[in-house]
């Protein structure tokens, strides 16, 4: 593999720094960034050489990226090594990350809240706690339903929706005015 250009080195370095803020370690962030911008699939030895990481660190990082479904594994004819590439469509990556975060973080929280809401309440403190948990449950459930709806949209429609921004609020306000019954005279 050719040495990284300054542009690629900057991108890879930034992703490494941002990784810890996104809940992944620096190494995994850099591995992902290198694979993402690479014009061809890379094997673990090429990644280790380019990033100056140990082969074992690269292997562990690749396993984590595979568990997040952020890299694809390929085999080349006549070559026993595994090659990795990443989806290049930003919307596909966003959807994958959102789905994985939902599976890993949101669904277990909803499950815990559902169980807490069916527990019998025996004290005033538990009643307050359960009421607050119900509010959290309802919000997360509503967001999950919204996410399901958004997830079914094609990338073009989703992009148009996001570009609308605050115009959606004005549209909803306008729609609300249309539905209000006329005041009695």
Secondary structure, 3 states (H helix, E strand, C coil): CCCCCHHHHHHHHHHHHHHHHHCCCHHHHHHHHHHHHCCCCEEHHHHHHHHCCCHHHHHHHHHHHHHCCCCEEEECCCCCCEEEECCCCHHHHHHHHHHHHHHHHHHHHHHHHHHHHCCCCCCHHHHHHHHHHHHHHHHHHHHHHHHHHHHCCCHHHHHHHHHHCCHHHHHHHHHHHHHCCCCCC
